[in-house]
Structures are given as C-alpha cells and as structure tokens.
Amino acid sequence: MINTLLVKKVFAACSVSSGCTTVSSPFGGGLNLPNILHMIYIVFLFIVGLVFFILIVVSGIRIISSGGNREKIASAQKTLVSAIIGLVIILLASVILGLLGSIIPGGQNFGL
C-alpha cells in the first residue's frame, strides 16, 4: 500500500528510434542538463539552510552553557557571526545566479 503511494510510474513519452532527447521525469520537465543543475541547486540550498540552522542552535547552546566564561562566549559568538556571514554570501550568490539566469538568453532563473 505504501509503495503505491510513494512510487510514481513514469512512462517514456517517445522512443529512442524517434529521436527523443529527453526522458520524462517525476519532478517535472525532462532530465536535461539545466533541470539536473536546478535540482542540484535546490538540494544545495536545502543543505546550506540545514547547516546554518544547526550552527545557530549549537552557538546558542554554547552561549547558554558557557557559565559566564568570556572565552567560551566569544568563541560561540564567532561561530554565530561566521554562520551569518556564510549565509549572506550564499544568498548573494543565489541572487546573482538568478539575475544571470534571467539575463542570459535561454538561461534558467532557478525560481528567483
């Protein structure tokens, strides 16, 4: 029962002999290079968000458990600031990538 809910059946829209260059995908669109790069991009952004969230939680726990030790607080604050700077850099790169995708003819906007 669960397998029928989670598994999508995909049928080829064309045959190899007819010159089909893309294959139907359950994610929508065909499996060509721009779509594959878009999927990798989305997974990358998810991983970055997850790492950022983990770093914020770890920094908060380190600040709370520092017991007033200034060195531990400073170290946790450095981790927090580094995580925020990294997130800003990734978001700026994402915006630049989206702008380039909309400017380049035939480019993909990556949903921005």
N, CA and C atoms as a LAMMPS dump frame, in Angstrom:
ITEM: TIMESTEP
0
ITEM: NUMBER OF ATOMS
336
ITEM: BOX BOUNDS ff ff ff
-5.0000000000000000e+02 5.0000000000000000e+02
-5.0000000000000000e+02 5.0000000000000000e+02
-5.0000000000000000e+02 5.0000000000000000e+02
ITEM: ATOMS id mol type element x y z
1 1 1 N 0.823 -1.19 0
2 1 2 C 0 0 0
3 1 3 C 0.868 1.256 0
4 2 1 N 1.891 1.315 0.871
5 2 2 C 2.752 2.492 0.942
6 2 3 C 3.541 2.65 -0.351
7 3 1 N 4.001 1.538 -0.935
8 3 2 C 4.762 1.625 -2.182
9 3 3 C 3.936 2.256 -3.292
10 4 1 N 2.66 1.975 -3.339
11 4 2 C 1.832 2.562 -4.397
12 4 3 C 1.625 4.052 -4.173
13 5 1 N 1.725 4.521 -2.933
14 5 2 C 1.58 5.948 -2.666
15 5 3 C 2.861 6.722 -2.949
16 6 1 N 4.007 6.108 -2.696
17 6 2 C 5.276 6.818 -2.811
18 6 3 C 5.936 6.678 -4.174
19 7 1 N 5.627 5.63 -4.913
20 7 2 C 6.298 5.371 -6.179
21 7 3 C 5.428 5.869 -7.32
22 8 1 N 6.01 6.712 -8.158
23 8 2 C 5.305 7.188 -9.345
24 8 3 C 5.758 6.366 -10.538
25 9 1 N 4.806 5.957 -11.337
26 9 2 C 5.147 5.242 -12.554
27 9 3 C 5.428 6.272 -13.633
28 10 1 N 6.552 6.091 -14.328
29 10 2 C 6.949 7.009 -15.387
30 10 3 C 7.009 6.227 -16.68
31 11 1 N 6.327 6.721 -17.68
32 11 2 C 6.323 6.083 -18.979
33 11 3 C 7.036 6.995 -19.974
34 12 1 N 7.789 6.391 -20.861
35 12 2 C 8.508 7.174 -21.864
36 12 3 C 7.523 7.815 -22.819
37 13 1 N 7.736 9.105 -23.058
38 13 2 C 6.853 9.838 -23.956
39 13 3 C 7.213 9.603 -25.416
40 14 1 N 8.421 9.148 -25.67
41 14 2 C 8.838 8.869 -27.039
42 14 3 C 9.863 7.751 -26.999
43 15 1 N 10.133 7.187 -28.144
44 15 2 C 11.089 6.083 -28.203
45 15 3 C 12.428 6.603 -28.695
46 16 1 N 13.466 5.806 -28.5
47 16 2 C 14.806 6.195 -28.919
48 16 3 C 14.861 6.326 -30.438
49 17 1 N 14.136 5.466 -31.144
50 17 2 C 14.175 5.499 -32.607
51 17 3 C 13.549 6.769 -33.179
52 18 1 N 12.677 7.442 -32.401
53 18 2 C 12.048 8.661 -32.91
54 18 3 C 12.897 9.903 -32.637
55 19 1 N 14.058 9.741 -32.035
56 19 2 C 14.955 10.867 -31.802
57 19 3 C 14.677 11.62 -30.518
58 20 1 N 14.119 10.962 -29.536
59 20 2 C 13.814 11.597 -28.263
60 20 3 C 15.114 11.937 -27.541
61 21 1 N 15.239 13.184 -27.09
62 21 2 C 16.477 13.59 -26.415
63 21 3 C 16.298 13.766 -24.919
64 22 1 N 15.058 13.838 -24.44
65 22 2 C 14.83 13.968 -23.007
66 22 3 C 13.892 12.863 -22.548
67 23 1 N 13.987 12.528 -21.28
68 23 2 C 13.158 11.492 -20.692
69 23 3 C 12.232 12.153 -19.693
70 24 1 N 11.005 11.703 -19.645
71 24 2 C 10.04 12.269 -18.706
72 24 3 C 10.501 12.004 -17.274
73 25 1 N 10.326 12.997 -16.419
74 25 2 C 10.795 12.899 -15.045
75 25 3 C 9.629 13.114 -14.083
76 26 1 N 9.615 12.41 -12.944
77 26 2 C 8.557 12.653 -11.966
78 26 3 C 8.657 14.033 -11.326
79 27 1 N 9.793 14.726 -11.483
80 27 2 C 9.973 16.058 -10.92
81 27 3 C 9.437 17.145 -11.849
82 28 1 N 9 16.77 -13.012
83 28 2 C 8.513 17.741 -13.995
84 28 3 C 9.619 18.095 -14.957
85 29 1 N 9.265 18.336 -16.19
86 29 2 C 10.266 18.66 -17.202
87 29 3 C 11.035 17.416 -17.592
88 30 1 N 12.034 17.588 -18.396
89 30 2 C 12.858 16.469 -18.829
90 30 3 C 14.148 16.426 -18.054
91 31 1 N 14.821 15.306 -18.142
92 31 2 C 16.125 15.187 -17.49
93 31 3 C 17.192 15.666 -18.463
94 32 1 N 17.367 16.967 -18.517
95 32 2 C 18.435 17.542 -19.302
96 32 3 C 19.341 18.323 -18.357
97 33 1 N 20.413 18.846 -18.877
98 33 2 C 21.419 19.479 -18.017
99 33 3 C 20.87 20.638 -17.182
100 34 1 N 20.099 21.574 -17.731
101 34 2 C 19.588 22.654 -16.881
102 34 3 C 18.69 22.156 -15.748
103 35 1 N 17.859 21.16 -16.021
104 35 2 C 16.982 20.639 -14.967
105 35 3 C 17.769 19.894 -13.898
106 36 1 N 18.782 19.163 -14.3
107 36 2 C 19.628 18.455 -13.326
108 36 3 C 20.37 19.464 -12.458
109 37 1 N 20.919 20.522 -13.09
110 37 2 C 21.608 21.556 -12.316
111 37 3 C 20.651 22.264 -11.375
112 38 1 N 19.412 22.465 -11.805
113 38 2 C 18.41 23.094 -10.951
114 38 3 C 18.104 22.221 -9.732
115 39 1 N 17.984 20.912 -9.936
116 39 2 C 17.74 20.003 -8.808
117 39 3 C 18.922 20.014 -7.84
118 40 1 N 20.144 20.017 -8.371
119 40 2 C 21.339 20.067 -7.524
120 40 3 C 21.368 21.382 -6.748
121 41 1 N 20.991 22.46 -7.393
122 41 2 C 20.952 23.782 -6.769
123 41 3 C 19.963 23.805 -5.604
124 42 1 N 18.785 23.237 -5.799
125 42 2 C 17.776 23.204 -4.747
126 42 3 C 18.26 22.369 -3.564
127 43 1 N 18.874 21.222 -3.834
128 43 2 C 19.401 20.371 -2.764
129 43 3 C 20.517 21.113 -2.018
130 44 1 N 21.365 21.821 -2.755
131 44 2 C 22.446 22.587 -2.142
132 44 3 C 21.894 23.653 -1.196
133 45 1 N 20.868 24.383 -1.648
134 45 2 C 20.277 25.402 -0.783
135 45 3 C 19.644 24.787 0.463
136 46 1 N 19.044 23.619 0.322
137 46 2 C 18.477 22.935 1.481
138 46 3 C 19.573 22.564 2.476
139 47 1 N 20.671 22.034 1.976
140 47 2 C 21.786 21.636 2.854
141 47 3 C 22.381 22.86 3.541
142 48 1 N 22.539 23.959 2.806
143 48 2 C 23.07 25.191 3.396
144 48 3 C 22.152 25.683 4.508
145 49 1 N 20.853 25.67 4.265
146 49 2 C 19.901 26.094 5.293
147 49 3 C 19.961 25.207 6.52
148 50 1 N 20.096 23.906 6.308
149 50 2 C 20.189 22.965 7.421
150 50 3 C 21.46 23.198 8.235
151 51 1 N 22.59 23.395 7.556
152 51 2 C 23.851 23.656 8.26
153 51 3 C 23.768 24.973 9.031
154 52 1 N 23.178 26 8.431
155 52 2 C 23.008 27.286 9.112
156 52 3 C 22.168 27.119 10.375
157 53 1 N 21.068 26.399 10.275
158 53 2 C 20.203 26.167 11.432
159 53 3 C 20.96 25.43 12.537
160 54 1 N 21.718 24.402 12.169
161 54 2 C 22.487 23.632 13.156
162 54 3 C 23.528 24.517 13.83
163 55 1 N 24.22 25.36 13.046
164 55 2 C 25.233 26.248 13.635
165 55 3 C 24.616 27.257 14.595
166 56 1 N 23.433 27.756 14.272
167 56 2 C 22.77 28.693 15.182
168 56 3 C 22.393 27.99 16.488
169 57 1 N 21.847 26.79 16.374
170 57 2 C 21.462 26.044 17.583
171 57 3 C 22.687 25.715 18.425
172 58 1 N 23.755 25.257 17.788
173 58 2 C 24.984 24.913 18.525
174 58 3 C 25.567 26.162 19.191
175 59 1 N 25.58 27.281 18.474
176 59 2 C 26.096 28.518 19.069
177 59 3 C 25.257 28.942 20.264
178 60 1 N 23.954 28.843 20.147
179 60 2 C 23.079 29.188 21.271
180 60 3 C 23.315 28.301 22.473
181 61 1 N 23.462 27.001 22.227
182 61 2 C 23.729 26.07 23.333
183 61 3 C 25.077 26.377 23.977
184 62 1 N 26.077 26.698 23.155
185 62 2 C 27.396 27.024 23.701
186 62 3 C 27.365 28.307 24.526
187 63 1 N 26.582 29.298 24.095
188 63 2 C 26.466 30.539 24.865
189 63 3 C 25.75 30.275 26.188
190 64 1 N 24.677 29.508 26.139
191 64 2 C 23.919 29.216 27.358
192 64 3 C 24.751 28.408 28.349
193 65 1 N 25.519 27.443 27.823
194 65 2 C 26.282 26.563 28.716
195 65 3 C 27.674 27.099 29.038
196 66 1 N 27.976 28.339 28.659
197 66 2 C 29.319 28.868 28.894
198 66 3 C 29.582 29.167 30.361
199 67 1 N 28.548 29.372 31.14
200 67 2 C 28.718 29.65 32.566
201 67 3 C 29.382 30.982 32.841
202 68 1 N 29.24 31.918 31.922
203 68 2 C 29.838 33.236 32.132
204 68 3 C 31.284 33.338 31.692
205 69 1 N 31.863 32.245 31.181
206 69 2 C 33.235 32.265 30.705
207 69 3 C 33.31 33.093 29.422
208 70 1 N 34.042 34.202 29.475
209 70 2 C 34.098 35.126 28.335
210 70 3 C 34.724 34.492 27.097
211 71 1 N 35.68 33.597 27.271
212 71 2 C 36.325 32.952 26.121
213 71 3 C 35.348 32.037 25.394
214 72 1 N 34.539 31.292 26.145
215 72 2 C 33.551 30.415 25.521
216 72 3 C 32.456 31.223 24.829
217 73 1 N 32.057 32.314 25.441
218 73 2 C 31.039 33.179 24.825
219 73 3 C 31.586 33.787 23.535
220 74 1 N 32.83 34.255 23.568
221 74 2 C 33.444 34.852 22.373
222 74 3 C 33.562 33.823 21.253
223 75 1 N 33.919 32.59 21.608
224 75 2 C 34.032 31.532 20.609
225 75 3 C 32.672 31.214 19.984
226 76 1 N 31.642 31.149 20.801
227 76 2 C 30.296 30.881 20.294
228 76 3 C 29.802 32.04 19.428
229 77 1 N 30.129 33.269 19.832
230 77 2 C 29.725 34.42 19.029
231 77 3 C 30.448 34.434 17.685
232 78 1 N 31.719 34.019 17.669
233 78 2 C 32.456 33.925 16.403
234 78 3 C 31.789 32.917 15.474
235 79 1 N 31.378 31.777 16.036
236 79 2 C 30.699 30.766 15.234
237 79 3 C 29.399 31.317 14.672
238 80 1 N 28.656 32.022 15.48
239 80 2 C 27.383 32.603 15.051
240 80 3 C 27.594 33.646 13.957
241 81 1 N 28.564 34.529 14.132
242 81 2 C 28.845 35.558 13.13
243 81 3 C 29.33 34.922 11.833
244 82 1 N 30.172 33.898 11.932
245 82 2 C 30.654 33.211 10.731
246 82 3 C 29.505 32.541 9.976
247 83 1 N 28.583 31.948 10.703
248 83 2 C 27.435 31.301 10.069
249 83 3 C 26.572 32.33 9.349
250 84 1 N 26.354 33.482 9.978
251 84 2 C 25.535 34.525 9.349
252 84 3 C 26.236 35.083 8.107
253 85 1 N 27.533 35.312 8.186
254 85 2 C 28.284 35.802 7.031
255 85 3 C 28.229 34.783 5.899
256 86 1 N 28.393 33.517 6.221
257 86 2 C 28.309 32.464 5.203
258 86 3 C 26.945 32.417 4.542
259 87 1 N 25.891 32.563 5.335
260 87 2 C 24.536 32.557 4.783
261 87 3 C 24.322 33.762 3.87
262 88 1 N 24.811 34.918 4.266
263 88 2 C 24.667 36.117 3.431
264 88 3 C 25.399 35.925 2.105
265 89 1 N 26.598 35.351 2.149
266 89 2 C 27.366 35.104 0.921
267 89 3 C 26.609 34.144 0.006
268 90 1 N 26.055 33.074 0.57
269 90 2 C 25.299 32.105 -0.234
270 90 3 C 24.055 32.758 -0.828
271 91 1 N 23.356 33.58 -0.05
272 91 2 C 22.158 34.246 -0.564
273 91 3 C 22.51 35.248 -1.665
274 92 1 N 23.6 35.985 -1.504
275 92 2 C 24.025 36.903 -2.553
276 92 3 C 24.42 36.151 -3.822
277 93 1 N 25.105 35.028 -3.669
278 93 2 C 25.454 34.203 -4.829
279 93 3 C 24.192 33.688 -5.508
280 94 1 N 23.192 33.338 -4.722
281 94 2 C 21.934 32.855 -5.268
282 94 3 C 21.227 33.956 -6.063
283 95 1 N 21.232 35.17 -5.546
284 95 2 C 20.619 36.296 -6.251
285 95 3 C 21.372 36.586 -7.547
286 96 1 N 22.691 36.58 -7.486
287 96 2 C 23.498 36.814 -8.687
288 96 3 C 23.238 35.727 -9.721
289 97 1 N 23.165 34.485 -9.289
290 97 2 C 22.875 33.375 -10.197
291 97 3 C 21.5 33.539 -10.833
292 98 1 N 20.522 33.972 -10.053
293 98 2 C 19.186 34.208 -10.593
294 98 3 C 19.171 35.338 -11.599
295 99 1 N 19.909 36.414 -11.32
296 99 2 C 19.981 37.53 -12.262
297 99 3 C 20.67 37.125 -13.553
298 100 1 N 21.765 36.389 -13.443
299 100 2 C 22.457 35.922 -14.644
300 100 3 C 21.569 34.987 -15.46
301 101 1 N 20.812 34.13 -14.775
302 101 2 C 19.92 33.212 -15.478
303 101 3 C 18.819 33.934 -16.223
304 102 1 N 18.37 35.077 -15.685
305 102 2 C 17.316 35.822 -16.377
306 102 3 C 17.879 36.71 -17.484
307 103 1 N 19.144 37.08 -17.4
308 103 2 C 19.757 37.933 -18.418
309 103 3 C 20.216 37.115 -19.617
310 104 1 N 20.814 35.952 -19.369
311 104 2 C 21.343 35.119 -20.444
312 104 3 C 20.182 34.517 -21.23
313 105 1 N 20.192 34.653 -22.554
314 105 2 C 19.114 34.051 -23.344
315 105 3 C 19.091 32.538 -23.176
316 106 1 N 17.929 31.993 -22.863
317 106 2 C 17.814 30.546 -22.667
318 106 3 C 18.258 30.101 -21.292
319 107 1 N 18.636 31.043 -20.444
320 107 2 C 19.077 30.704 -19.098
321 107 3 C 17.905 30.36 -18.204
322 108 1 N 18.223 29.656 -17.131
323 108 2 C 17.167 29.272 -16.184
324 108 3 C 17.254 30.182 -14.966
325 109 1 N 16.117 30.677 -14.505
326 109 2 C 16.085 31.657 -13.435
327 109 3 C 16.181 31.028 -12.06
328 110 1 N 16.166 29.717 -11.924
329 110 2 C 16.277 28.998 -10.658
330 110 3 C 15.215 29.416 -9.65
331 111 1 N 14.087 29.858 -10.119
332 111 2 C 12.974 30.158 -9.228
333 111 3 C 13.103 31.447 -8.443
334 112 1 N 14.035 32.32 -8.797
335 112 2 C 14.193 33.579 -8.069
336 112 3 C 13.458 34.691 -8.771
